[in-house]
């Protein structure tokens, strides 16, 4: 396994729309393993392939405290969504930056597993937020896109300030 480099905003590659996965092979399984290793090391709870400069519709996530609920979603799409929630989100591509984002409370997702087998599941609350956040990455969207222009501007200034302090 290998740690992958996580792209940080404003890297333009974060805006690339991911293409569907069509080959389910050992290379894909290795990428999934590397993405989990990278996500856990960061540490984070979700990672989209776009964030590691692989523009395929693949994401990994695990919101458990003990790394016991790893999930792989390939070619995922939202089938249904309902309700609303506001949740404070962070992102590995925006280190140290958090903002309240409005998302659907419940989502039903259709996806494929690492072997290409289709499956569906429903989640709500923080897990639904994570799914929507990572799926956005695959469409070239980042969480600050959901904020008002003023809030987005303030967060991006904060991100610049953090980068200058750590340089």
ZADREN-84057 format. One record per residue (C-alpha): residue in one letter; x, y, z. Coordinates in steps of 0.5 Angstrom, whole numbers, padded with zeros to 4 digits. Example, Ala and Ser with C-alpha at 12.3 -4.5 7.8 and 13.67 -1.06 7.14 Angstrom:
<atoms>
ATOM domar  east north    up
ATOM     a  0025 -0009  0016
ATOM     s  0027 -0002  0014
</atoms>
This chain:
<atoms>
ATOM domar  east north    up
ATOM     x  0000  0000  0000
ATOM     x  0002  0007 -0001
ATOM     x  0000  0014  0002
ATOM     x -0003  0018 -0004
ATOM     x -0002  0026 -0005
ATOM     x -0008  0029 -0003
ATOM     x -0010  0035 -0007
ATOM     x -0011  0042 -0004
ATOM     x -0015  0048 -0006
ATOM     x -0015  0052 -0010
ATOM     x -0011  0046 -0014
ATOM     x -0015  0046 -0021
ATOM     x -0015  0039 -0021
ATOM     x -0020  0039 -0016
ATOM     x -0025  0041 -0021
ATOM     x -0025  0036 -0026
ATOM     x -0031  0031 -0027
ATOM     x -0029  0024 -0025
ATOM     x -0031  0019 -0031
ATOM     x -0034  0012 -0029
ATOM     x -0030  0006 -0027
ATOM     x -0031  0001 -0033
ATOM     x -0025 -0004 -0031
ATOM     x -0026 -0008 -0024
ATOM     x -0019 -0011 -0023
ATOM     x -0013 -0011 -0019
ATOM     x -0011 -0004 -0020
ATOM     x -0017 -0002 -0018
ATOM     x -0017 -0006 -0011
ATOM     x -0010 -0003 -0010
ATOM     x -0012  0004 -0011
ATOM     x -0018  0003 -0006
ATOM     x -0013  0000 -0001
ATOM     x -0008  0006 -0002
ATOM     x -0014  0011 -0001
ATOM     x -0016  0008  0005
ATOM     x -0009  0008  0008
ATOM     x -0009  0015  0006
ATOM     x -0015  0017  0009
ATOM     x -0014  0014  0015
ATOM     x -0007  0017  0016
ATOM     x -0009  0024  0014
ATOM     x -0014  0023  0018
ATOM     x -0020  0023  0015
ATOM     x -0027  0020  0014
ATOM     x -0028  0020  0007
ATOM     x -0024  0021  0001
ATOM     x -0026  0022 -0007
ATOM     x -0021  0019 -0012
ATOM     x -0021  0026 -0015
ATOM     x -0018  0029 -0009
ATOM     x -0012  0024 -0010
ATOM     x -0012  0026 -0018
ATOM     x -0015  0020 -0020
ATOM     x -0021  0022 -0024
ATOM     x -0025  0016 -0024
ATOM     x -0032  0015 -0020
ATOM     x -0029  0012 -0014
ATOM     x -0030  0014 -0006
ATOM     x -0028  0011  0000
ATOM     x -0031  0013  0007
ATOM     x -0031  0010  0014
ATOM     x -0034  0014  0020
ATOM     x -0033  0009  0025
ATOM     x -0029  0011  0031
ATOM     x -0025  0004  0030
ATOM     x -0024  0004  0023
ATOM     x -0029 -0002  0023
ATOM     x -0034  0001  0018
ATOM     x -0030  0002  0011
ATOM     x -0034  0003  0005
ATOM     x -0033  0003 -0002
ATOM     x -0037  0007 -0007
ATOM     x -0036  0006 -0015
ATOM     x -0040  0010 -0020
ATOM     x -0045  0012 -0014
ATOM     x -0051  0016 -0016
ATOM     x -0056  0019 -0011
ATOM     x -0063  0015 -0012
ATOM     x -0067  0019 -0007
ATOM     x -0066  0025 -0002
ATOM     x -0070  0028  0003
ATOM     x -0070  0033  0009
ATOM     x -0065  0038  0011
ATOM     x -0060  0038  0016
ATOM     x -0054  0043  0017
ATOM     x -0047  0040  0019
ATOM     x -0040  0043  0020
ATOM     x -0036  0040  0015
ATOM     x -0029  0040  0014
ATOM     x -0025  0037  0008
ATOM     x -0018  0034  0007
ATOM     x -0017  0039  0001
ATOM     x -0018  0045  0006
ATOM     x -0014  0043  0012
ATOM     x -0016  0046  0018
ATOM     x -0022  0049  0015
ATOM     x -0030  0048  0017
ATOM     x -0036  0051  0015
ATOM     x -0044  0049  0017
ATOM     x -0047  0046  0010
ATOM     x -0054  0045  0009
ATOM     x -0055  0038  0006
ATOM     x -0060  0033  0005
ATOM     x -0062  0029  0012
ATOM     x -0063  0022  0008
ATOM     x -0060  0019  0002
ATOM     x -0061  0013 -0002
ATOM     x -0055  0011 -0006
ATOM     x -0054  0006 -0012
ATOM     x -0047  0004 -0013
ATOM     x -0042 -0001 -0015
ATOM     x -0037 -0005 -0010
ATOM     x -0030 -0006 -0012
ATOM     x -0032 -0013 -0016
ATOM     x -0037 -0009 -0020
ATOM     x -0043 -0012 -0016
ATOM     x -0049 -0007 -0016
ATOM     x -0052 -0005 -0009
ATOM     x -0056  0000 -0006
ATOM     x -0057  0003  0001
ATOM     x -0060  0009  0005
ATOM     x -0057  0013  0011
ATOM     x -0058  0019  0014
ATOM     x -0055  0024  0019
ATOM     x -0047  0025  0019
ATOM     x -0046  0019  0014
ATOM     x -0051  0022  0009
ATOM     x -0047  0028  0009
ATOM     x -0041  0025  0008
ATOM     x -0044  0021  0002
ATOM     x -0046  0027 -0001
ATOM     x -0039  0031  0001
ATOM     x -0035  0026 -0003
ATOM     x -0040  0025 -0009
ATOM     x -0039  0032 -0010
ATOM     x -0032  0032 -0011
ATOM     x -0033  0027 -0016
ATOM     x -0037  0032 -0020
ATOM     x -0032  0037 -0019
ATOM     x -0035  0041 -0013
ATOM     x -0032  0043 -0006
ATOM     x -0036  0044  0000
ATOM     x -0035  0051  0000
ATOM     x -0039  0052 -0007
ATOM     x -0045  0051 -0002
ATOM     x -0044  0057  0002
ATOM     x -0046  0064  0001
ATOM     x -0041  0068 -0003
ATOM     x -0039  0072  0003
ATOM     x -0038  0066  0008
ATOM     x -0034  0063  0002
ATOM     x -0029  0069  0001
ATOM     x -0028  0069  0009
ATOM     x -0026  0062  0009
ATOM     x -0022  0062  0003
ATOM     x -0018  0068  0007
ATOM     x -0017  0064  0013
ATOM     x -0014  0058  0009
ATOM     x -0009  0063  0006
ATOM     x -0007  0066  0013
ATOM     x -0006  0059  0015
ATOM     x -0002  0057  0009
ATOM     x  0002  0063  0010
ATOM     x  0003  0062  0018
ATOM     x  0005  0054  0016
ATOM     x  0010  0056  0011
</atoms>
